[in-house]
Amino acid sequence: MTPAAGGMVNETKLKLAVHIGGITMKNPVATASGTFGFGAEYAPYIDLNQLGALVVKGITLQPRAGNAPPRLVETTAGILNAIGLQNPGVEEFVDKLLPGLAGYDLPVIVNIAGDTVQDYGRLAARLGQEKGVAGLEVNISCPNVKKGGLQFGSGPDMAAEVTRAVKSATDKPVIVKLSPNVTSIVAVAEKVAGAGADALSMINTLLGMAIDIKTRLPILGNVVGGLSGPAVRPVAVRAVWQVYQAVGLPIIGMGGIVTAADAIEFILAGAGAVAIGAANFVNPRATMDVLAGIKQYMIENGVQDINELIGAAHS
C-alpha cells in the first residue's frame, strides 16, 4: 500500500477501532504491563476512558515482594529493570483493585505469570470468573521452577504447553506475550498459535545488565534485568514484521514506543495495536500524545480507517 494521494479526512470520521483476538478496542493504543501499575496510578494524569485497553501489572497466584534492590538502572535510550513481579497476588487484585476499574469504559487485560504450568492454569481459571477481565496476557518470560529456572518462553514446546493450559482453563481471549530472548521468535509464535492463542503481544524486554565501574560489581540486585525503551525498538519492529508474515494472529506491538511515528511504524509492520511502556515513566501522558499523533497522521495522509495501515509495509 502506498501513502494516500488524496486530501485530508475529517477527524470526526476517523475509524480507530481495532479487534485483537476477540477484544474490541476503541483505538489501537494500550498500556504495557508493568509500566502503568493497575491504572489508578495514572488516573490523575489522563482520562483512562480514552485508552484502547488497559493492561495491568503482572499478577501471580500468591503475593510477591519482588527482587532485592537496586531494581532499576537508566541506560542509553532505555532502562534496565529487575522488579521481580512484585504484586499483591490474584485474590487481592480481584477483591481490591479490579473493582476500581469497573467504572471505566475500556477493556482490562490482566497479565499473568507463574512458576509452573499449573500456576498459569489456576490463574486463568480464577480470573476467567471475573466479568471485569476482558482477556489475559500470558507472560512466558518467567522461570519454570520444575525445569531448573528455564524460561517458559525459551522454547516453542514449553511456550505451547503454557498456552494450552491457559486456553483449557478459560473462555477469555488469550494473548501470549513473546520473549525476544530466543533463537527464533517466529518458531515460538507458530507453536503458541497452534496451541490456541487468540493474539500475540511482542516484544517483552531483552536481557541485559550493567556494571558499576567504581565498585566493579553488577548494579542490579538481581544482576540481570530486562532492557526496555527506545533502544529496543528496531529489534521489536523486526520481530513484529517477521511474525506477521508467518502467523495469522493479531499482534499488539511494543518496545520503545515514544511518539506516534514509532507507533505507526509498528502498525505498518503488522501490529493491530500498540502498547506504551517505558515512555510512561518519562511522560505520564505518553499514551494520549501517541493517540493524538496517530489521529493527526491519519488526517494528514487521508487514512480514514486505522485498519488500512495494519501490515501495509508488506504490500
N, C-alpha and C positions, 0 to 999 in steps of 0.2 A: 504494500500500500504506500502510495506517495502522499506527501502532505497536500491538504486540500488547497485548491487554487481559488476557491470561491471566497465570498466575503465573510465578515464576522457573523456569528449567530447570536441570538438573543439569550441573555443569561437565564431568563425565566423559562426558556425552553430546553435548557440543558438536561440531558438524561444521565444521571450519575449512578444509578442503582446497579449493583453487580450481585451475582449469585455465586456463592462459594460453598460447594458441597452440601447444598440444602439449606444454607443460611443466606437470607436476603439482607444485604447491606444497603443503606440509603445512599452511600457513596463509598469509594474504594479505600478510604483512609481508616486504618485501625491502629491500635497501640501494640507495641511488642511486649510480651510477657517479661516481667522483672524490671521494667523501666517506668511503670505507671502505677505501681502499687496496686490497690484494689479500687481505683477510680476516685474515691473521695479525696485523696491527697491532691488531686489536680482540679477538683471542682471549683476552688476559689479563682482559678486562672482561666478556665474555659467552660463553655456550656457542653457538658458531656453528651447532650442530646444531638449535637452536631457531628459526633463521630459516626463512622460507618459501623464500627464494632469496638467493644472494649475487651481486650484480652488481659485477664488479671494475672497477678504474680503466681508462680508455680505453687501448687498445693500437693502435699503428701498426706498419707494416712494419719500419721502422728505429728505433733508439733516438732519443729526443728529450730535449733538455736543458730545454725549456720556455722561457717568456718571461723577459726580464730583470726583476729585482725593482725596486721592490716589486710583489708579486703578489696581495696580499690587503688589503682595506680594509673595516673594520667600518662598517656603515651603520645607520640607524634600522631596527630589526627585520629585519636581514639582513646579508649580506656581499657584497662585490664580489670576484670572483676573476678573475685572468688568468694561470692556471698555464701555459697553452700546451701542454697534453697531454704533460707530462713523463712519460716511461715508458721501460722498458728495451728495447722492441721485441718483436716477436712471438716470435722464436726464444728469447730469454732467458726470456720469460714461460712458454713451453711447457716449456723444459728445467729451469728452476729454481723457478718459482713455482707453476705448475699442479700438479705432483706433491704439493706440500704440502697441497693441498686434497682430495686423493683419499680421505683417511680420514674426511671429514665426510659426514654424511647429509643433503645438500641439493643442489639443482641450482645449478650455477655458470654464470652468464650472462656472456659476455665482450662488453664494449663495444668496438666497432671504429671507427677513424677514418682517413681518408685524404686525400691531396691531389688524387687523380684517381679517376674511376670505376673504373679498372683496379686501383687500390690496394685498394679495397673487395672486389673480386672475388678478388684474390690472398689477402687476409686471410681471407676466408670459406672459400676452398679449403684454406688451411693449417690453420685451426682446426677445420674440418669433419672432419679426420682424427683429432681427439683425443676419446677416449671420455669424458674428464673434463669436456668442454664440453657443457652441456645446450642452449644456444642462444646466439644472437648478438643484441646490441643495437646497432643501426646509428646512429651519431652523424652526423646530416646537418647539424649546425650547424658544419661545417668549411668553410674557404675552398677553393674549387676553383681550383687554380693555372692550369688551362687556360682559365678563364673570368674571369681578372683578379681573382681573390680573392672572387668572388661565392659566397655560401654555397650548399651543395648543397640545403639545406632552404628556401632563399628563394623557390623557385618550384615549383609542383606537378610540372612535367615533369622538372626536374632531380632532384627527390626520387624520382620514379618510376624514373628511369634507374638511380640507385644501387640501389634496391630490386631491380630486375630483375637487375642484375649480381650482387648477393649471393645472391639466390634461385637463380640458374642455377649458382652455384659450390658450393652446399652443400645437404645434406638436413636440416641442423639448423633448428629453428624460428628464424624471423627476426622480430625485434621492432624496429620503426623508432621512433627517439626524435625526436619532433616539436619544432621550434623555435616559440616564440611570436612571434618577430620577423618576422612575415609579415602580409600583407594579410588572408588567410583561412586559418586553420589547418584548417578543415573541407575546403577545396579540396585542400590538401596531403594530408590524411588519406584523402580519397576516391581520390586518384591512387595513393598507395602501396598502398592496399588493392587497387586494380585491378591493380597490378603484382605482387601476390602476397604482400604482407606477412602474417604469421601473427598479429601483435599489434602494439599501439602502446604506447609509453611517452611520457608527457607530464605536465608540460612541461619542456623544457630551460630554461636561465637566460634572463632578459631582459637585453638590452644596457643598460649603464649606465656612468657614470663619476663620479669625484669629483675636486674641485679643492682644493688647499691654499691657503687664503686668505692665508697669510703669504708663501709663495713665489710665489703666483699662477700655479702650474703644476699640471698634472694629477698626481695622486698615483701612479697605477698606471704602471709602466714601459711597459706596452702601451697606455696612455691609456684605453682602454675595457676593460670586463670584463663578466662575467656576474653578474647580481644573483640571489641565492637567499635563502631564509629566509622567515619568516612574512609579510613584506611582499608576497610574490608570490602567496600562497595564493588570494585571491579571483580573481585572473586565471587561475590554474591550474584551479580548480574550474569556472569558466565555460567554459574550453576543453574540459575533460572532458565537461561537460554537453552542449555543442554537438556534439562529435564522436560521443558515444554515440548521440545522436539520428540522426545522419547515416550512420554507418558501423557495420556489424555485426562489428567485431573486438573481441577482448578488449583491455582497457586497463589498463596499470599507471599509476596516478595518482601524481603527485609535485609538490612545490612548497610549501615552508613547513610541512610536517607536523611538529608537535612533540608533540602529545598524541593520545590515542585518539579524542577528539572530532573532531580535524582529519582523521584517517584515515577515520572513519566518514562524514564529510561527502563526501569523495571517492568512497567506495563508493556512497553514496546517489545521487551524481551520475552514476554509471555505471562507475566503476573496479572491475575484478575483483580487483585487488591494489593495494598502495600501496608506495612506496619512500621511505625516510627518508634525507634528505640532510644539510643544514646542521646539523640538530639533533645529529648525531653529534659535531660539534666541541665542542658545549656540554656534552653529556651522552653519554658513550660507551655508556651503556646505554639510549639512547633507543628503539632497536628493541624491546627487551624490555619497556620501560614501555608502549609503544604496544600491543604484543601483549597484555599483561596487561589493559590498559584495554578493548581490543576484547572480550576474553572477558567481562569484568565487565559491559559494556554488553549483550552478548547474554544473559547470565544474568538481569540485571535487567529486560530488555524481552521475555523469553520468546521469544528467537530461537534456534532450535536449529541452523540451518544458515546460515553466513555468506552463502551464495549467495542467500538470500532478500532480502538487503539491496541487492544489486547493482542499481543503477538504480531503486531503489524510490521515489525522489523524483519520478520521471517519471509515476507512476501515481496 
